Amino acid sequence: MSVFNYIDGELHADAVAVKSIAASVGTPVYIYSATRIASNFRRYRDAFENANCTICYSIKANSNLAVLRLLNRLGAGFDAVSGGEIHRALSVGAPGGMIVFSGVGKTRPEMELALAAGVRHFNVESVQELLRLNEVSGGMGKIARVAVRVNPDVDARTHTKVSTGRAEDKFGVPIAAARSVYERATELPNVDCVGLAMHIGSQIMSLEPFLLALRKLAGLVRELRAAGLRVRSLDVGGGVGIRYSPDDPEPPDVGEYARMVRRELDDPQLELELEPGRSIVGNAGILASSVVLRKEGAGRDFLVLDAAMNDLVRPAMYGAHHDIVPVSEPCRDSAIAPIDVVGPVCESGDRFAAQRLLPKLEEGELVVIKTAGAYCAAMASEYNSRPLAPEVLVSGSRWAVVRRRPRMKESLALESVPEWT
Ligand code: LLP
């Protein structure tokens, strides 16, 4: 059941009217439901309960500290891909041992930070990185736990920009080279090789690619063990896809996914990790925005919002679909007509939807862009010198601003003008 529903003709987030948040905080504003984030997380936790599995929420999907804190309280670990994300996880009280550090280009300072924090393990993506990590950990008198991230060459059948496990993608060690990299890792003095990791992509809408990848991973585990190497832990990557529109197919069932992982890996000794992001926060968030004006073009009308591609870039970047609904529930018999929903940024790509069927909306009326909890605020920028949209967290009838709108002078204060200009 959605947590964003019309109550007495007004859209609510949990029990709070979107209109009242917009009136108090202004628009555009992101609104997240703690209730939904928690229930999404519990779905994974319960499904993987008996599988010796740590659910490491992928911070990149939504890195707001309040969201991280909530998940930390619920028992989540974290998947971090930068020093910044490690700082965020630590700052909400996550122990280093609950943080997995992934990414193709970890710098020396990031390695040092992660080693000092005592991260659970580094997901190492190349021999070059492995050797550098061995050097950095040696210099600090530490042992770095590593999992070798394998590229299984599986097509996740998702958007090409978020597919990460095909041979042509930059991620991981080619599966054919995995054994030699693993052997190398076990020989290094400042590294403890704990296992393997993989991630094949995001917004995956069927279990089949996961199955193919898991089988390849399980085969590799057998091969390594047959060669006398220890494999204690497997990080199986991100979560399942989500629905962005009622026309989307049902996403894979988390329970079924968990049963599949257990069946394919069938080893109670193995420590598992899962790194879901989108399916924890995606449908727990919306972006509320006001109509600036309705404009008639040649052959099509434009609904210009005060939100833009800098706030939510997914349609411009991936051609992604997000449902858009008015905050005041339209009457059953109100006329609907196709309109392009756009932002004010100076690019034609700044379009949330083309020829979307909506009732007639006028200046000041509110709309929400749905399913905006994942990869939306996290990918926002200040393009066109537009301040980052604030974020609000709702829980039942309570709500709080969890990131305020920056003042323009705060943004300007980061810059300086040399006198010789
Ligand atoms: N682990 C790793 C190593 C990843 O690269 C990702 C996502 C995840 C976990 C989380 O996957 P999820 O459960 O969210 O599918 N900005 C894009 C999505 C990029 C995802 C990249 N990696 C979008 O807006 O669709």
Boltz pocket constraint, residues with backbone or C-beta under 6 A from the ligand:
constraints:
  - pocket:
      binder: B
      contacts: [[A, 58], [A, 61], [A, 79], [A, 102], [A, 161], [A, 162], [A, 164], [A, 198], [A, 199], [A, 201], [A, 202], [A, 203], [A, 204], [A, 237], [A, 238], [A, 239], [A, 240], [A, 275], [A, 276], [A, 277], [A, 278], [A, 279], [A, 314], [A, 318], [A, 374], [A, 375]]
      max_distance: 6.0
